[in-house]
Amino acid sequence: MVKILGISGSLRALSFNTALLRAAQAAAGEGVQIEAATLHGIPLYDGDLEQRDGMPQAVREMKQRMLNNNGLLMVTPEYNNGMPGVFKNAVDWLSRKTPDMRSHSVFSPQNPS
């Protein structure tokens, strides 16, 4: 079984990107499982906080979900020719080096136009 963690880069309740992620779940073939996640609860990156307290619980949990899967599918809107701040913030936290980091990723920026 290939397990993929899909992360939506939008916090909107009716996000096109979260809907796209759900569609990918439904379309996944036999032997492929896509777990959907959002970025709700991930705090703003703060290097001082990380140094003082370590990674926040929400970040540790998302990072563990990443490690429990074989790869990532990152689906995000495009704002002003770039990824939204909430998504970049999550990348900043989740890319912090740990001894057990390993993954294969697909990045899918989406624009309604």
C-alpha positions as a Markdown table, in Angstrom:
| # | Residue | x | y | z |
|---|---|---|---|---|
| 1 | Met | 0.0 | 0.0 | 0.0 |
| 2 | Val | 1.4 | 3.4 | -1.0 |
| 3 | Lys | 0.3 | 6.0 | 1.6 |
| 4 | Ile | 0.4 | 9.7 | 0.7 |
| 5 | Leu | -0.3 | 12.6 | 3.0 |
| 6 | Gly | -2.2 | 15.3 | 1.1 |
| 7 | Ile | -1.9 | 18.8 | 2.6 |
| 8 | Ser | -4.3 | 21.6 | 1.5 |
| 9 | Gly | -2.7 | 25.1 | 1.6 |
| 10 | Ser | -6.0 | 26.8 | 2.1 |
| 11 | Leu | -7.9 | 27.5 | 5.3 |
| 12 | Arg | -11.2 | 28.3 | 3.6 |
| 13 | Ala | -14.1 | 26.1 | 4.5 |
| 14 | Leu | -15.2 | 25.8 | 0.8 |
| 15 | Ser | -11.6 | 25.7 | -0.6 |
| 16 | Phe | -11.2 | 24.6 | -4.2 |
| 17 | Asn | -7.8 | 23.1 | -3.1 |
| 18 | Thr | -9.3 | 21.0 | -0.3 |
| 19 | Ala | -12.0 | 19.9 | -2.8 |
| 20 | Leu | -9.2 | 18.9 | -5.2 |
| 21 | Leu | -7.5 | 17.0 | -2.5 |
| 22 | Arg | -10.7 | 15.2 | -1.7 |
| 23 | Ala | -11.1 | 14.4 | -5.4 |
| 24 | Ala | -7.6 | 12.9 | -5.5 |
| 25 | Gln | -8.6 | 10.7 | -2.5 |
| 26 | Ala | -11.6 | 9.5 | -4.4 |
| 27 | Ala | -9.7 | 8.9 | -7.6 |
| 28 | Ala | -6.7 | 7.1 | -5.9 |
| 29 | Gly | -6.3 | 3.7 | -7.5 |
| 30 | Glu | -6.1 | 0.4 | -5.8 |
| 31 | Gly | -3.1 | 0.2 | -3.5 |
| 32 | Val | -2.9 | 4.0 | -3.0 |
| 33 | Gln | -4.3 | 5.7 | 0.1 |
| 34 | Ile | -4.4 | 9.5 | 0.4 |
| 35 | Glu | -4.8 | 11.0 | 3.8 |
| 36 | Ala | -6.1 | 14.6 | 3.7 |
| 37 | Ala | -4.8 | 17.3 | 6.1 |
| 38 | Thr | -5.3 | 21.0 | 6.5 |
| 39 | Leu | -3.0 | 23.6 | 8.2 |
| 40 | His | -5.4 | 24.6 | 10.9 |
| 41 | Gly | -3.6 | 24.9 | 14.2 |
| 42 | Ile | -0.1 | 25.4 | 12.8 |
| 43 | Pro | 1.3 | 28.5 | 14.5 |
| 44 | Leu | 3.4 | 31.2 | 12.9 |
| 45 | Tyr | 7.0 | 30.1 | 12.6 |
| 46 | Asp | 9.2 | 31.5 | 15.4 |
| 47 | Gly | 12.8 | 30.5 | 15.7 |
| 48 | Asp | 13.0 | 31.7 | 19.2 |
| 49 | Leu | 10.0 | 29.6 | 20.3 |
| 50 | Glu | 11.5 | 26.6 | 18.5 |
| 51 | Gln | 14.9 | 27.1 | 20.3 |
| 52 | Arg | 13.2 | 27.6 | 23.7 |
| 53 | Asp | 10.4 | 25.1 | 23.6 |
| 54 | Gly | 11.0 | 22.9 | 20.6 |
| 55 | Met | 8.4 | 22.3 | 17.9 |
| 56 | Pro | 4.8 | 23.1 | 18.8 |
| 57 | Gln | 2.4 | 20.1 | 19.3 |
| 58 | Ala | 0.5 | 20.8 | 16.1 |
| 59 | Val | 3.7 | 20.8 | 14.1 |
| 60 | Arg | 5.0 | 17.6 | 15.7 |
| 61 | Glu | 1.7 | 15.9 | 14.9 |
| 62 | Met | 1.7 | 17.0 | 11.3 |
| 63 | Lys | 5.4 | 16.0 | 11.0 |
| 64 | Gln | 4.6 | 12.6 | 12.4 |
| 65 | Arg | 1.8 | 12.2 | 9.9 |
| 66 | Met | 4.3 | 13.1 | 7.1 |
| 67 | Leu | 6.7 | 10.4 | 8.4 |
| 68 | Asn | 3.9 | 7.8 | 8.6 |
| 69 | Asn | 3.3 | 8.2 | 4.8 |
| 70 | Asn | 5.4 | 7.4 | 1.8 |
| 71 | Gly | 5.1 | 10.8 | 0.2 |
| 72 | Leu | 3.3 | 14.2 | 0.1 |
| 73 | Leu | 0.8 | 15.8 | -2.2 |
| 74 | Met | 0.8 | 19.5 | -1.4 |
| 75 | Val | -2.2 | 21.4 | -3.0 |
| 76 | Thr | -2.3 | 25.1 | -2.5 |
| 77 | Pro | -3.8 | 28.3 | -4.0 |
| 78 | Glu | -1.7 | 30.9 | -5.7 |
| 79 | Tyr | -1.8 | 34.4 | -4.4 |
| 80 | Asn | 0.0 | 37.2 | -6.1 |
| 81 | Asn | 2.2 | 34.8 | -8.1 |
| 82 | Gly | 3.2 | 32.8 | -5.0 |
| 83 | Met | 2.1 | 30.4 | -2.4 |
| 84 | Pro | -0.1 | 31.9 | 0.4 |
| 85 | Gly | 1.6 | 32.8 | 3.7 |
| 86 | Val | -0.1 | 30.1 | 5.7 |
| 87 | Phe | 1.3 | 27.4 | 3.4 |
| 88 | Lys | 4.8 | 28.9 | 3.3 |
| 89 | Asn | 4.7 | 29.1 | 7.1 |
| 90 | Ala | 3.8 | 25.4 | 7.3 |
| 91 | Val | 6.7 | 24.6 | 4.9 |
| 92 | Asp | 9.0 | 26.6 | 7.2 |
| 93 | Trp | 7.9 | 24.5 | 10.2 |
| 94 | Leu | 7.7 | 21.1 | 8.5 |
| 95 | Ser | 11.0 | 21.4 | 6.7 |
| 96 | Arg | 12.9 | 21.9 | 9.9 |
| 97 | Lys | 15.6 | 19.2 | 9.9 |
| 98 | Thr | 15.1 | 16.2 | 12.1 |
| 99 | Pro | 17.0 | 12.9 | 12.0 |
| 100 | Asp | 14.0 | 11.0 | 10.7 |
| 101 | Met | 13.1 | 13.2 | 7.8 |
| 102 | Arg | 12.5 | 11.6 | 4.4 |
| 103 | Ser | 9.7 | 11.9 | 1.9 |
| 104 | His | 8.8 | 12.2 | -1.8 |
| 105 | Ser | 6.7 | 15.2 | -2.6 |
| 106 | Val | 4.4 | 16.6 | -5.3 |
| 107 | Phe | 3.6 | 20.4 | -5.2 |
| 108 | Ser | 0.4 | 21.4 | -7.0 |
| 109 | Pro | -0.3 | 25.2 | -7.0 |
| 110 | Gln | -3.8 | 25.9 | -8.2 |
| 111 | Asn | -5.4 | 29.1 | -9.6 |
| 112 | Pro | -9.1 | 29.3 | -10.4 |
| 113 | Ser | -8.3 | 31.2 | -13.7 |
